[in-house]
Amino acid sequence: MTSLAFLNCRGANKREAYLYLKDFVKNWDVFFVGIVETKISSLDKVEINQFLGDECDFFLHPSDGASGGIMILWKAKLAKFTLARSSSQCVVGSLDIFNKGIWLIATVYGNKSFHERRRLWDQLEEYGGMDIPMVVGGDFNCILTQSEKRGGKKFSFFHGPQEMSNFMTKMDLHDVGLVGPKFTWCNNKTGNTRILERLDRCLLNIRALEVIHNTTVRHLERIASDHCPIVLKNFNVLPKHNRLVRYEEVWASYLASQAIVKKTCSKTARGDAMEVINVKCKRVLKALYHWSKEKLKNFMELKETLKKKIAILQLEESSDMVLSIEKLMMLRSKVYVFNVTLTRINTWWRQRVKVKWIQKMDMNSNFFHSIANGRRSGNTIRQLKNDDGVLVEDQVEIKRIFLEFFKNKWRRQNCQLEGWPPSSKILSEAEVLMLQTNFTKSELDMEV
């Protein structure tokens, strides 16, 4: 199982709703579903077992009469959901995914009134300081830009959208790329009265983006409700590709890298001067890459380890105890290595950001992470049309389409090389000789 899903079903008692739910849960390997606007006040395990099997567990926040209601379903063999908060607008809990760690999942059913939605933002902001992956998904009943609406009244970026945008910024939540229909809700009318909006979305924090780099939110077909189900495929196994090795700026901060460069460059290489340089550069890059892979520790783990050791020594010093010279030197050493590690982390992220207007004094921050992960996500091709006009999403098939396209584009063609008219724009021998002559100092002084 690899996916989370959110759905506004407009009534969970409808046969069409649970049949469609069962279908996309199976097709998309869904192990967690947040369902809003269930319009039911009670539910027992027997009813769940009838249409989803006995492997699912659930939590239900009852509806208020015939409106509202939030239900959480999860595969008990694959994850365990622990409730943290339940209200009419959200259900928040920790999802312990076996062998994948703990995630904070919030299923949202935003009120249509922005006054009432303020309570939703306040409730969710209580979880902003948690250092674990967080996913906030569901029906927000709010759009952020004019491009997320078609038909009806003109969009106005006023209280509702402003407060939602501020909430996303404060919580450091990001709207990742989507696949499928642009709009998630339709009023099902015709002509000029037909309105489409993107009311449903799935937001991820930085910690979640670090875990599932190239994720996408998929909008499925709008069938059993006037809302699209949205699916977040967060544990997809991507095909392995030959990785392009690039020079890491952080390597230069290690003295050992200089010795590796000298040793590698001292080896002989055959060919002319340009070929020798190319061969030695490739050798150096390969040697540095394998050295860093074997020797360098994970920066984040090293940072946390150093921080704990520094805290222990400082606590010992503050408890009316005089540190020995050895421990005092150890404390100074740990602080120095910690600062060096922070600098290296900052360098590592800056190289991945590649934003020219970021100055070198800018420190490592969530902005760096957002830009770097955004570039990684933007460089991913998630779907492509084949020769028949059919959208293909399988990565292996996408690679094959590209390969066939360029094979056909650059295949050998029969060309007529004889009978061309002579060209008058050919350099004479004197002109060629002049271009090949080295510059003199007087010529350079004249131009500069």
Backbone torsions as a table, in degrees:
resi	resn	phi	psi	omega
1	MET	NA	133.7	-170.6
2	THR	-131.2	-2.1	-167.9
3	SER	-131.2	152.6	167.0
4	LEU	-108.7	151.5	-179.2
5	ALA	-141.1	152.9	176.6
6	PHE	-136.0	141.7	-174.6
7	LEU	-150.7	132.6	166.1
8	ASN	-95.4	105.7	-170.8
9	CYS	-90.5	-12.0	-177.7
10	ARG	53.9	43.4	177.9
11	GLY	117.9	102.7	-176.7
12	ALA	-75.9	-13.2	-179.5
13	ASN	-79.4	-10.4	179.8
14	LYS	-69.7	135.1	179.8
15	ARG	-62.4	-40.2	-179.7
16	GLU	-61.4	-35.8	-176.5
17	ALA	-66.0	-50.0	-176.2
18	TYR	-76.6	-24.0	174.8
19	LEU	-69.8	-40.6	178.0
20	TYR	-68.7	-38.4	176.5
21	LEU	-59.0	-46.8	179.7
22	LYS	-61.3	-36.7	-177.8
23	ASP	-68.3	-50.1	-176.0
24	PHE	-77.0	-23.4	173.0
25	VAL	-62.8	-40.2	179.2
26	LYS	-72.3	-43.9	-174.1
27	ASN	-70.5	-30.8	-174.3
28	TRP	-111.2	16.2	176.2
29	ASP	52.9	49.3	-177.2
30	VAL	-84.7	132.3	177.0
31	PHE	-117.5	-3.8	176.4
32	PHE	-144.7	131.0	178.3
33	VAL	-132.1	129.3	171.0
34	GLY	-105.2	116.1	-175.4
35	ILE	-112.3	127.7	179.9
36	VAL	-116.5	165.1	-175.2
37	GLU	52.1	53.8	-179.2
38	THR	-74.8	-27.5	-179.3
39	LYS	59.9	30.1	175.8
40	ILE	-129.5	145.8	-176.8
41	SER	-104.0	-14.2	179.8
42	SER	-153.0	154.2	-179.1
43	LEU	-160.7	141.3	178.1
44	ASP	-116.7	168.0	-175.5
45	LYS	-61.9	-32.4	-178.4
46	VAL	-62.3	-41.4	180.0
47	GLU	-66.5	-37.9	176.8
48	ILE	-64.0	-44.0	-178.3
49	ASN	-62.6	-28.7	-175.6
50	GLN	-65.3	-37.0	-176.2
51	PHE	-117.3	-7.2	176.1
52	LEU	-125.5	-3.6	-180.0
53	GLY	89.4	168.4	-175.3
54	ASP	-84.2	4.0	-179.5
55	GLU	-87.1	-4.6	-178.2
56	CYS	-99.8	142.8	170.2
57	ASP	-115.3	164.9	-174.2
58	PHE	-150.8	161.7	169.1
59	PHE	-135.3	139.4	-178.1
60	LEU	-127.2	122.8	166.5
61	HIS	-94.8	115.8	-170.6
62	PRO	-63.7	154.2	177.8
63	SER	-77.9	162.6	174.8
64	ASP	-96.8	89.9	-173.6
65	GLY	71.3	-122.8	-178.4
66	ALA	-102.9	22.0	179.8
67	SER	-136.5	153.1	176.8
68	GLY	75.6	-160.9	-177.6
69	GLY	101.6	133.7	178.9
70	ILE	-130.5	133.6	179.0
71	MET	-128.1	137.7	178.3
72	ILE	-114.7	129.4	176.5
73	LEU	-122.3	138.8	176.5
74	TRP	-149.2	151.7	177.9
75	LYS	-78.0	112.0	-173.4
76	ALA	-65.4	-24.2	179.9
77	LYS	-78.2	-15.5	-174.9
78	LEU	-113.4	-21.2	-176.5
79	ALA	-157.1	163.4	177.0
80	LYS	-131.1	124.4	-178.2
81	PHE	-101.8	127.3	178.5
82	THR	-116.6	118.8	-175.2
83	LEU	-69.5	135.1	175.8
84	ALA	-113.9	-35.6	-179.9
85	ARG	-154.6	144.9	177.8
86	SER	-140.3	126.4	176.7
87	SER	-147.9	179.6	-178.3
88	SER	-70.0	-17.8	-177.5
89	GLN	-109.7	-11.8	179.1
90	CYS	-162.1	151.9	169.8
91	VAL	-125.8	120.8	-176.1
92	VAL	-118.4	138.3	177.6
93	GLY	-164.3	166.2	176.9
94	SER	-94.0	133.2	-179.9
95	LEU	-110.0	107.4	178.7
96	ASP	-86.6	99.1	-177.6
97	ILE	-88.5	118.5	-174.2
98	PHE	-57.2	127.2	-179.7
99	ASN	68.3	7.7	179.8
100	LYS	-124.9	-5.3	178.5
101	GLY	93.5	-175.0	-176.9
102	ILE	-101.0	132.4	177.2
103	TRP	-120.1	147.6	174.0
104	LEU	-98.6	119.8	-176.1
105	ILE	-116.9	127.2	176.5
106	ALA	-119.8	120.1	175.7
107	THR	-98.0	122.4	-168.6
108	VAL	-112.7	136.8	167.6
109	TYR	-131.7	86.9	-174.3
110	GLY	-68.8	141.4	176.9
111	ASN	-69.5	151.0	179.7
112	LYS	-69.1	-23.3	179.5
113	SER	-88.8	127.8	-179.4
114	PHE	-67.7	-23.3	175.1
115	HIS	-63.0	-45.2	179.1
116	GLU	-70.8	-32.3	-179.4
117	ARG	-66.8	-21.2	177.1
118	ARG	-60.0	-34.6	176.6
119	ARG	-64.8	-36.9	178.1
120	LEU	-63.3	-47.4	-179.7
121	TRP	-60.8	-42.2	179.9
122	ASP	-62.6	-40.7	-179.6
123	GLN	-65.3	-42.3	-177.3
124	LEU	-74.1	-30.6	-178.9
125	GLU	-66.3	-16.2	176.8
126	GLU	-65.8	-19.1	-177.1
127	TYR	-105.1	12.0	-176.0
128	GLY	-70.5	-23.8	-176.5
129	GLY	-89.2	2.1	-177.7
130	MET	-79.2	131.4	-176.2
131	ASP	-92.9	56.0	176.4
132	ILE	-136.5	159.4	177.1
133	PRO	-58.8	136.1	-177.8
134	MET	-130.4	135.4	176.4
135	VAL	-125.6	126.8	177.2
136	VAL	-119.2	114.2	-176.2
137	GLY	-140.2	158.9	177.4
138	GLY	139.2	-157.1	-178.7
139	ASP	-97.8	107.3	-177.6
140	PHE	-86.1	-14.5	-177.5
141	ASN	53.8	37.4	-178.7
142	CYS	-156.9	140.3	174.7
143	ILE	-114.7	160.8	-173.5
144	LEU	-109.8	-25.0	-178.0
145	THR	-141.9	164.9	177.8
146	GLN	-63.5	-30.2	-178.9
147	SER	-66.5	-14.7	179.3
148	GLU	-92.7	14.7	-179.6
149	LYS	-143.8	143.1	174.3
150	ARG	-137.0	125.0	-179.2
151	GLY	87.9	169.0	178.4
152	GLY	75.0	-161.5	-178.7
153	LYS	-67.8	152.8	178.9
154	LYS	-67.5	140.3	-178.9
155	PHE	-68.4	141.9	177.2
156	SER	-130.7	123.7	179.5
157	PHE	-81.5	81.5	-175.8
158	PHE	-117.0	-142.7	-170.4
159	HIS	-56.0	-53.2	-175.1
160	GLY	-58.5	-59.4	178.9
161	PRO	-61.1	-38.2	179.7
162	GLN	-61.9	-45.2	-177.7
163	GLU	-68.0	-35.6	177.1
164	MET	-68.4	-40.8	177.6
165	SER	-63.2	-41.9	178.0
166	ASN	-64.4	-37.9	177.6
167	PHE	-62.2	-45.3	-179.9
168	MET	-62.8	-39.3	179.4
169	THR	-67.2	-45.2	-178.2
170	LYS	-64.5	-39.0	-179.3
171	MET	-85.6	-5.8	-178.1
172	ASP	58.3	46.8	178.4
173	LEU	-100.9	142.2	-173.1
174	HIS	-125.8	140.1	177.6
175	ASP	-92.5	107.9	-174.7
176	VAL	-83.2	174.0	-178.1
177	GLY	-63.1	152.5	-178.0
178	LEU	-124.0	155.6	176.0
179	VAL	-128.2	133.2	179.9
180	GLY	116.4	-165.0	-179.9
181	PRO	-57.9	141.2	-177.5
182	LYS	-68.1	-38.3	-176.9
183	PHE	-99.7	147.3	-176.7
184	THR	-109.8	-7.2	-178.7
185	TRP	-138.8	146.2	177.4
186	CYS	-142.7	141.3	178.8
187	ASN	-81.3	0.8	174.5
188	ASN	60.8	26.3	174.2
189	LYS	-98.7	177.4	-176.8
190	THR	-120.9	163.4	175.6
191	GLY	68.3	-143.9	-176.8
192	ASN	-70.8	-15.1	-179.2
193	THR	-89.3	-2.6	-179.0
194	ARG	-75.8	129.7	-177.9
195	ILE	-126.6	134.5	174.5
196	LEU	-126.1	137.5	-179.4
197	GLU	-144.2	158.6	174.5
198	ARG	-101.0	85.7	-178.0
199	LEU	-90.4	-26.3	-176.7
200	ASP	-101.2	140.0	178.5
201	ARG	-157.6	169.7	180.0
202	CYS	-132.5	120.8	-175.9
203	LEU	-111.9	143.2	-179.2
204	LEU	-127.8	144.8	175.2
205	ASN	-88.4	177.4	-175.7
206	ILE	-61.5	-40.7	-178.7
207	ARG	-61.2	-38.0	177.8
208	ALA	-68.4	-39.9	179.3
209	LEU	-66.0	-30.9	177.8
210	GLU	-68.3	-28.0	-177.9
211	VAL	-84.1	-39.7	-171.4
212	ILE	-122.6	54.6	-169.1
213	HIS	-33.2	-58.6	-170.1
214	ASN	-101.3	51.1	-177.1
215	THR	-84.8	159.7	175.6
216	THR	-140.3	153.9	173.2
217	VAL	-103.5	127.3	-177.4
218	ARG	-105.1	127.6	174.1
219	HIS	-93.3	114.7	-178.8
220	LEU	-83.2	-178.4	-176.8
221	GLU	-69.6	141.7	178.0
222	ARG	-88.5	99.2	-171.8
223	ILE	-121.7	-62.1	-173.2
224	ALA	-89.5	1.9	-178.4
225	SER	-154.0	170.5	174.8
226	ASP	-85.3	6.4	175.1
227	HIS	-114.8	148.2	173.4
228	CYS	-81.4	138.8	164.6
229	PRO	-67.6	142.9	176.5
230	ILE	-117.7	134.0	-174.6
231	VAL	-121.7	128.1	175.4
232	LEU	-106.3	110.4	179.8
233	LYS	-90.3	94.3	-169.2
234	ASN	-102.3	-10.7	178.6
235	PHE	-126.1	46.2	-179.9
236	ASN	-78.1	136.3	177.8
237	VAL	-89.2	110.1	-177.6
238	LEU	-85.3	145.6	176.9
239	PRO	-65.3	145.9	-178.8
240	LYS	-78.9	138.4	178.1
241	HIS	-122.8	156.5	174.4
242	ASN	-67.4	116.2	-174.1
243	ARG	-80.7	134.8	177.1
244	LEU	-79.7	123.6	-178.3
245	VAL	-86.4	124.9	178.3
246	ARG	-119.4	155.6	178.0
247	TYR	-69.3	131.2	177.5
248	GLU	-98.4	123.5	-178.7
249	GLU	-61.0	-28.5	-177.6
250	VAL	-68.6	-20.2	178.7
251	TRP	-59.7	-34.1	-176.4
252	ALA	-66.2	-15.7	-179.6
253	SER	-81.2	-3.9	178.3
254	TYR	-106.5	129.7	178.4
255	LEU	-64.0	-30.5	-178.9
256	ALA	-62.0	-28.1	-179.0
257	SER	-64.9	-34.0	178.7
258	GLN	-64.3	-41.6	178.8
259	ALA	-64.6	-37.4	179.4
260	ILE	-65.3	-42.3	179.4
261	VAL	-63.0	-45.6	179.8
262	LYS	-62.6	-43.8	-178.5
263	LYS	-65.6	-42.0	-178.0
264	THR	-69.9	-39.0	-178.4
265	CYS	-72.9	-19.7	-179.5
266	SER	-73.8	-15.6	178.8
267	LYS	-74.7	141.9	-176.8
268	THR	-74.5	152.0	176.7
269	ALA	-140.3	145.1	-176.2
270	ARG	-97.4	155.9	177.8
271	GLY	118.6	-176.3	176.9
272	ASP	-75.8	-178.5	-173.6
273	ALA	-59.6	-43.3	-178.6
274	MET	-66.3	-42.2	179.1
275	GLU	-64.0	-39.0	179.0
276	VAL	-63.1	-43.0	179.6
277	ILE	-62.8	-43.9	-179.3
278	ASN	-63.1	-44.4	-179.1
279	VAL	-63.5	-44.0	-178.1
280	LYS	-68.6	-36.9	177.3
281	CYS	-63.7	-41.4	178.3
282	LYS	-65.0	-41.2	178.9
283	ARG	-62.9	-44.4	-179.2
284	VAL	-63.2	-45.5	-179.4
285	LEU	-61.5	-42.7	179.7
286	LYS	-66.1	-41.8	-180.0
287	ALA	-65.6	-42.4	178.9
288	LEU	-65.7	-37.8	-179.5
289	TYR	-64.0	-47.8	-179.3
290	HIS	-68.7	-34.6	176.1
291	TRP	-63.2	-45.9	-178.2
292	SER	-67.6	-33.7	-179.5
293	LYS	-66.8	-35.1	-176.8
294	GLU	-89.1	-36.9	-169.5
295	LYS	-95.9	-38.6	-173.4
296	LEU	-77.1	137.4	178.5
297	LYS	-87.5	164.8	173.9
298	ASN	-64.1	122.5	-174.8
299	PHE	-59.4	-43.5	-176.3
300	MET	-66.8	-40.8	178.0
301	GLU	-65.1	-41.1	178.9
302	LEU	-63.7	-40.2	179.7
303	LYS	-61.7	-46.3	-178.9
304	GLU	-66.4	-39.0	178.5
305	THR	-62.9	-45.1	178.6
306	LEU	-63.6	-39.6	-179.3
307	LYS	-62.0	-41.8	179.0
308	LYS	-65.2	-42.4	-179.8
309	LYS	-65.5	-39.1	177.6
310	ILE	-64.3	-41.8	179.7
311	ALA	-62.4	-40.6	-179.9
312	ILE	-63.4	-44.7	-179.6
313	LEU	-66.3	-39.8	-179.6
314	GLN	-71.0	-35.1	175.0
315	LEU	-64.9	-40.4	178.4
316	GLU	-63.3	-38.6	179.6
317	GLU	-69.3	-34.5	-177.0
318	SER	-79.4	-9.9	-178.3
319	SER	-93.1	44.7	176.5
320	ASP	57.4	31.3	177.3
321	MET	-119.1	139.9	178.7
322	VAL	-91.0	122.9	179.8
323	LEU	-70.0	140.8	174.9
324	SER	-69.0	164.3	-179.7
325	ILE	-59.9	-38.9	-179.8
326	GLU	-62.5	-44.9	-179.0
327	LYS	-70.6	-34.1	177.5
328	LEU	-65.3	-42.2	176.3
329	MET	-64.8	-36.9	177.7
330	MET	-64.2	-42.2	179.0
331	LEU	-61.1	-45.9	179.1
332	ARG	-62.4	-39.1	179.3
333	SER	-64.4	-43.2	-179.6
334	LYS	-64.9	-40.5	178.8
335	VAL	-63.3	-41.6	179.7
336	TYR	-63.8	-46.7	-179.8
337	VAL	-65.0	-35.4	178.8
338	PHE	-62.6	-45.3	179.4
339	ASN	-64.8	-39.6	177.2
340	VAL	-63.2	-41.0	179.6
341	THR	-64.1	-41.2	176.4
342	LEU	-60.6	-40.5	178.4
343	THR	-63.6	-41.0	179.8
344	ARG	-67.1	-38.6	176.5
345	ILE	-62.2	-43.4	178.8
346	ASN	-61.4	-42.2	178.4
347	THR	-64.0	-42.5	-178.6
348	TRP	-60.5	-44.6	-179.1
349	TRP	-72.7	-37.1	-178.5
350	ARG	-62.0	-38.3	179.8
351	GLN	-65.0	-32.3	-180.0
352	ARG	-81.5	-24.6	179.5
353	VAL	-70.0	-49.4	178.4
354	LYS	55.8	41.9	172.8
355	VAL	-103.6	115.9	-169.1
356	LYS	-65.8	-28.6	-175.1
357	TRP	-87.4	5.1	172.9
358	ILE	-81.3	123.3	-178.5
359	GLN	-79.8	156.7	-176.7
360	LYS	-65.3	-20.9	-179.3
361	MET	-82.1	-10.1	177.2
362	ASP	-65.3	135.0	-177.1
363	MET	-90.2	165.3	176.4
364	ASN	-61.4	126.6	-176.0
365	SER	-148.5	177.9	177.9
366	ASN	-63.5	-27.3	178.0
367	PHE	-62.1	-43.3	177.1
368	PHE	-57.7	-47.5	-178.0
369	HIS	-61.4	-41.8	-177.7
370	SER	-63.7	-45.2	-179.2
371	ILE	-65.6	-45.4	-177.4
372	ALA	-64.0	-46.0	178.9
373	ASN	-68.4	-32.6	177.1
374	GLY	-65.2	-40.8	177.4
375	ARG	-62.9	-43.8	179.9
376	ARG	-61.6	-42.8	179.7
377	SER	-68.4	-39.8	-179.2
378	GLY	-68.1	-24.1	179.5
379	ASN	-84.2	-1.1	-178.5
380	THR	-93.8	128.7	175.3
381	ILE	-92.9	112.4	-174.0
382	ARG	-92.6	-27.3	178.0
383	GLN	-153.3	154.0	-174.6
384	LEU	-152.9	142.6	177.9
385	LYS	-84.0	134.6	176.0
386	ASN	-86.5	-172.2	-176.7
387	ASP	-64.2	-23.6	-179.9
388	ASP	-89.3	1.9	-179.8
389	GLY	81.8	12.6	-178.8
390	VAL	-94.7	133.1	178.8
391	LEU	-71.4	127.6	-179.9
392	VAL	-114.4	136.1	-178.0
393	GLU	-118.3	-15.4	179.1
394	ASP	-68.1	127.3	-174.5
395	GLN	-63.3	-35.9	178.4
396	VAL	-65.3	-41.3	179.9
397	GLU	-69.3	-37.4	177.0
398	ILE	-62.1	-42.0	178.1
399	LYS	-62.3	-40.2	179.9
400	ARG	-65.2	-39.8	179.7
401	ILE	-62.6	-44.7	177.5
402	PHE	-61.5	-43.8	-178.0
403	LEU	-61.7	-45.9	-179.1
404	GLU	-66.4	-37.3	-178.9
405	PHE	-61.5	-48.8	-176.7
406	PHE	-76.3	-26.1	172.8
407	LYS	-62.5	-45.5	179.4
408	ASN	-69.0	-34.1	-177.4
409	LYS	-69.5	-38.9	-173.8
410	TRP	-109.8	18.1	178.5
411	ARG	-68.9	157.6	-176.7
412	ARG	-64.3	132.2	178.6
413	GLN	-120.3	149.2	178.0
414	ASN	-79.0	119.8	-178.0
415	CYS	-120.5	145.7	177.4
416	GLN	-88.7	110.6	-176.2
417	LEU	-99.2	-6.2	-178.1
418	GLU	-109.9	156.9	175.9
419	GLY	85.2	8.5	179.7
420	TRP	-74.4	142.9	178.2
421	PRO	-66.6	145.6	-179.7
422	PRO	-66.4	143.5	-179.8
423	SER	-95.3	135.0	178.7
424	SER	-86.0	-13.6	-176.7
425	LYS	-94.0	64.1	178.1
426	ILE	-120.3	134.6	-179.2
427	LEU	-67.4	140.9	175.2
428	SER	-78.8	167.9	179.5
429	GLU	-61.6	-36.3	179.9
430	ALA	-66.4	-40.2	179.8
431	GLU	-67.7	-39.5	177.5
432	VAL	-62.4	-44.1	179.4
433	LEU	-62.4	-38.9	179.6
434	MET	-65.1	-39.2	179.8
435	LEU	-69.3	-29.8	-178.3
436	GLN	-84.3	-12.2	-178.3
437	THR	-74.1	140.8	178.8
438	ASN	-68.7	152.4	176.8
439	PHE	-70.3	144.3	173.6
440	THR	-94.5	160.0	-179.3
441	LYS	-62.6	-37.5	-179.5
442	SER	-65.5	-37.4	178.2
443	GLU	-65.9	-40.0	178.9
444	LEU	-66.4	-42.4	178.9
445	ASP	-62.6	-36.6	-179.7
446	MET	-66.4	-40.9	-178.5
447	GLU	-76.4	-38.1	-178.3
448	VAL	-77.7	NA	NA
